[in-house]
């Protein structure tokens, strides 16, 4: 008896422009390295300036017809994409794991993406204008209209989630898109590019580039035919994008940037719950999230008990092959990120007391780490580590807790743990963050919440009810009535 052996599908590594996969104009490639094995997963085509121009030109040409399709017909296409994500869930999860080092046990990104595309397939019906006759002889109308070409630049820590939360609303609103993935994790974006061919999308509506921020990302930020840009990544890169936009054509910008999220634990809190949630938050995705609970402030009167509870399960992780379903803690994504976290461990040991964890000394793995009694002016308190490293300090009064929590240029996410509803309301108002959680912390999110940052943590908001507005602009139409 002959047994048929199914061959693994080749990994797509080419650029996706005008509904065709192609090599870059320069034929240059870059290596995607597995954070776990250190082996080359794929050699991916690197977009250059001509590729950016070609992708933007294709999107620009496709825009009028896509805009004029209307909500219902655009929704048909988006629902097809939703179904294709579900069908490819396992393959996408494994590819994401190989690329980023995230354990497959924690990856549900294809299901999330399917939900996002399904939601936005109908959500554009909610985009409505206004009308008034308040001025005699004039009927005033407003309409919400797409920009045209939207550039989307996504990060490496959860690329498929960002891919979907940017592309789906941009398309639903009637824009065409050019998406640039991170050079550290481009493979799931290119895999998903095939869906747009399978779903029958018109050429040019979706274009997907792989490349580096200082070349193709910078070209998109400065491109005169790109009218809006949505970016998720570091605050430093966000500043560069903002400058490039200002120096070109004043693009409409939406940016979700870095964080240094505080969790404040009061003496009347459920300490077991607070400890469990805050320790999970900093370990989630090996600390490589913008909203990780990286600073914990606990009231002095219960600090000893809280720390005991926090330490109990904190180091209980299984490091290893991210493709093993039993693995719960993956490596940092690459050598640069591993070195960055190690440097912050050195700062923590110098400025405070490293009491749990540290460098695993095994590949790019960093053990979940606690550093206590860190001065508030330490770089470990002020800067985003993007690793599984938490600083735990104490406070005496509510006023002191507020001052310490807010003493940062970041303002993405914050949490407060207390059973006192009056205190919870005061803290929710006082904490300077785009999201404040009471008796919970990240990665807690709800789909209909507005997500984004204050201060250097961002501009604009994402979320089911908010994101589509990033891709629309308002037009006023004044109609003069005769004989009035």
N, C-alpha and C positions, 0 to 999 in steps of 0.2 A: 504493500500500500504506500502511495506517495503522499507525503504530508506537505501542504503548501506553507511556505514560510513567508510571512508578511514583512516586507522591507520597511524600515523606518523612513518616514517622509523626509526628504532633504530639507535642511533649514534654509529659509529664504533670507538672502543677505543683500539683495539689490534695492536700489531706490525705487519708490513707487510714484511715478509722475504721469499724469494724464491717462490713468487706467492701464499703464504698462510698467512692468518691472524692467529696470535697465541699470547698467553699470554707471558709475559716476563719470562725469566728463573727463576727469583726469585719470580715471581707472585706479586711483589710490584706494587702499583699504586700511582698516585698522582691526586689531585683534580684540575679540571679546573673550575675557579670561574667566574661568570658573573660580569663584572665591574659595571654593572648597578644595578642588583638585589642583588648582593653579595651571590647568591645561587650557589650551585654546579651544573654545567651544565653536567659534566661527570667525571667519574673516569677512568683515562687513564693508560694503562700499561706502566711501566717505564723500559726502556732498561738498561741492565747492561752490563758488559764487555763480557760475553758469547754471548749475543745477538748481540753486535757489531761484534765479531769474526764470528758469524754465517752469519750475513748479508754480511760482506766483503768476506767470503769464497764463498757464493752463487754468488756474483757479479763476483768474480775472475773466478769461474768455467764457468760462462755464457759468459765471455768476448770474447774468440776466435770466437765462432760461431756468436755472434752479430756483431763483427768487420767485419767478412767475408761475412755478408749478402750483404753489399754494400749499396750505397746511396739510390737507388730506393726502395729497399725492406724495409729499415729502415723508409723511408719516408711514406710508406703505413701505418705503425703502428702509426706514429706521426699524420697523418691526422685523423685517427680514434679517437685519444685522443682529438683532436681539436673539433670534432663533439660532443663528450661526455661532454665536458665543456659547450658547448652551451646549450645542453639539460638540464643540471643541474644548470643553472645559478641562478634561484630563490632560490633553496635549499642551494647552496653554499653561496649566499649573506646573507641569514638569519643566517646560521651557523657561518659565519665570524663575523657578528654583535654581536651575542650572546657571542662569544668568546673574542672579542677584544673591544667591546663597540663602534665600528665605526658605524655611522648612515647608515642605508641601503640606504638612499638617495644619499650617496656618494660612494657606492660600485659598481664597474663595473669590478671587478677582474676576473670573469669567462670569460667575453667577451675578456678581455685583454689576458687571458691565451689561449683562443682558437686561437686568432690571432698569438700569439707567436709560438704555436705548428704547426700551418699551415705554417707560414713563414719558420721555420727551417726544415719542412718536405722536402723542396726543396733546401734550402740554402747550404747544404753540397756539392752540385755540384760545388760551387764556390771555394772549397778547391783544389788548384792546386799546383803542384811542379814546378821545373825549370829544364832546361837542358842546357849544354854548351859543346863545343869542344875546349875550349880556351887553354887547356893543350895538346900538341901533344901526340897522342897515348892514350889519356884518354877521355872517355865520362863521364861527370859528370851529375848525376841526383839527384834531391832532392824530397822527398815525405813528406807530412804532415800526421802523424799517431796518433791515439788515445793513451792515456797513459795506459788505462786498467781500474782499479777501480778509480772512481772519488767520493770523499766525498763532500757533499753539506750541508752546515749548514745555515739555514735561520732564519730571525728575526720574531718578533711578530707583527710589526705594519702593514705590508701588506703581510702576509705570502703567499697567493696564487700567487701574482705577482712574488715574489722571487722564489717560487717553480717552476714556469713555465720558468722564464728567466734563471734558472740554469739547470733544468732537460732537457728541449728541446734541447739546443745546445750540451750538453754533450752526449746525446743519438744520435743526428744527426751525431756527429763527430765519433761515433763508440765506445764510452766508455760505461761501465756499471756503475750504480750509487748506492750509499748509501746516502740517505738524512735524516738528523736529523732536525726535526722541533723544534721551541721554546716550552718549557714547558708551556708558557703562552698562546699559540695559536696553538695547534696541530691538531685540529679537521678537518679543511678543507684539510689538507695534507692526513689524513687517509681516508677521504671521497673520495678524488681523487685517492687514491691507488686502489680503486675498478675498476677504468677505465682501468688500465693496464691488469687486468684479462679479462674484457669485450672486450678489443681490441685484445686479444690473444697474448700478449707479452710472449716470452719464459721465463721460470722460471729463477729468479736470475738477470735479466737485470735491474730491478728497485726494490729497497728495501727501506722501509720507517720506521724510528725509531722515537719514542717519548721519551724524557728524558731530563736530565739536562746537561748543558754544562760542569760542573766540573767532570762528569763521562763519559757519552757516547760521548759528544763532544770532551773531552780531549783524549779519547781512539781513536777516528777517527784521530785526529791531530797527534797522535804518532804511528799510526798503520803502520807496515812495508809493508803491501800489498796495502796500499792506495798510489797512485802515484801522484795524484793532488787533491787539495782541494780548493773549492770556498766558501767563507764566507761573509755574510753581517751582520753587527752588530757594536758593540762599538769598539773604538780604543783600549781600555784596553784588551778586549778579543782577538782582533786581534794580539796584542803583545804576548799574551800567546800562540796562535796558531803558530805564527812565531817561537817562541822558541821551541815548541814541535816538529815542523817540522825539525828545525835545529838539534835537539838532536836525531832524529830518522833517516829518510832516505832522507832528503832534498827535500820534496815534492815541486812540482810546486804550487805556491800559487796565488790565485786571491782574493783580499779582498776589499770590499766596506765598508768604516768605517764611523766614525762620522763627524760632521760638525759644524761650527759656522758661518753661511753664512752672509756676509755683503751685504747690498744694499746701493749704494751711489747715492744721489739725488742732482743734481746740480740746480742752480737757473734758468736755462733756460729750465728745464724739463717740461713736461706736468704734473703738480703737482697733478691734479685729478686722472690721470691714475696711477701715481707712488704711491699715497696714497692707492688707491683701491687695487692695486696688492700686495703691501707689507703687508697690513693688512690681505688680504685673505691668503697670504702665511703662516703667523704665526698661523692662526686659522685652517688651513687645517689639518685634522685628529687630531684636538686638540693639534697641535704643535708637534705631535709625528712623525716627519719625520727628516731624516738626513740632508735635504737640506732646512729646514725652514729658512725664512729670519728673523733671530733672532737678528741681529744688523742692525739698519738703521742709516746712517750718512747723514744729510741734511745740505746744505749750509746755513750759518747763515742768509744771506739776505732774505731767504724765509722760515725759520724755523717756524715762527709763523703761516703762512698761511698753510704750509704743515701739521703741527700738528692739526690745526683746521679741515682740510679735513680728516686726518687719523682717528680722533676721531669720526667723524660723523656716520659712520656705524660699527665701530669696535666692540662695545658692543652689536650690534644687532644680537644676536644669540638665537636660541631656544634650551635650554638644556632639556633633558628628555630621554624617552625610545628610544634607538637606533633603535628599530624595527618599530617605528612610522615614516612614510615617511616625516612628518613635522619637525622632529628633525634635527637640523643642527649642533649641537655641542655635542659631546659625552664625556664621562668621561675619565680620565686617566686609563690605563689598569688595574692597581691593587694598592694595598695599598702601596707597595714599591715605585712605580713611583709617586703616589700622594704625599707621604711624601717627596720624592726627590724634586718635584717641589715646595712644600710648603717651604722647606728649602731655595731654591733659591729666593723665594719671600721675605723671611726674610733678605737674603743678599742684595736684591735690595732695600728694605725699609731702611736698614742701610746705604748703600753706595750711594743711589740716591733718587729719588722722585717717588714713586708709585702714578701715577696720574689717572689711570683707571684700574678697575678690581680687581683681587686678588682672594683669596680663596672663592669659592662659598658657603662653609659650608654645602654642600649637597652631601653626598656620596663622590665619587672620582672626582667630578667636580671642575675644576679650570676655573674661568672666564677669557676671553681674557684680558691680562694685559699689560699695558704700564708702563715702568720705564724710567724716563728721567734723564739726567745729571749724568750718571754713570761714575765714574773714569775708565780710560782705563786699570788700573791694578786690577779692581774688578774681583772676580771669576765669576760674572754674565756676564762679557764681555769675559772672557777667556775660560769658560767651557760650554759644551753642556748641556742645561737644559732639552730638549726633552719635552717641554710643551708649552702652548700658551702664552709665555712671551717674549715680544720684548723690547730691550733696544734702545732708540732713543737718539742720541747725535748729536752735530753739528760740522762743520768744516769751516775754512775760505778759504783755497786754495786747489787746486788739489793735490799738493804734500802732504799736511796734510791728505787729504782723503785717498790717497794711503797708507801712513804710518799706519794710524789707521786700515784700512781694512785688511792689510797684517800682522798686529801684533798679530798673532795667530799661533798655531801649526797645525790648521786645514786648509784645502784647497780644499773643495769639490765643492762649488758653490758660485758664486758672481754675483751681478747685478749692472748696472750703468744706470741711467736715465738722458739723456741729448739730446738736439736737435742738438748739435754741432758734426758733423761726425768726425772731427779731434780729438776732445776730446774723443769721443767714441772709436776710434781706439787706442789712447794712453792708455786709461784706460783698454781696453781689453787686451792689451799687458802687462800692469803693474800689474794687479790683479793676485794674486797667487792662482789660483783655477783650477780644472779640467774642469769646465764649467763656462763661463762668458756670461751673458745675457745682451743685450742692450735694454733698454725700455721694459723689461719684467723681471719677476723673477719666482721662483718656485711656483707652481709645473710645470711650463712650461718645456716640454721635447719634443723632436722629435725622432722618432723611429730609424732613421739612424745616430744619434749622438753617439759619444763615451762618456759613462758616467762613471766617476770614479774620484778619488781624488788625489791631490798633498799632500805632507808632510804626516801628520798622518791620512789623510783621505782615504788612500788606496793604493793598488797595482793593476795595470791592469785596464781594461776597460770592461764595459758591453754595450749592445746595439745590434741592429740587425746585423750591419756589423762587430762588434768587438768580440762578446762574444765567438763565436765558436773557435777563436784562443786560448782562455784560456784552451781549452781541447785538443789541438794538440801539438805535438812535431815534430821537423824537423829531418829527416834522410838524410844523404848524401850517395849516391851510386856511386862508382867509377868503371868504366868498362874499362879494358885495351884491346884495339883492337890488334889483331895479325898482324904481318908483317908490322908494321908502325914504 
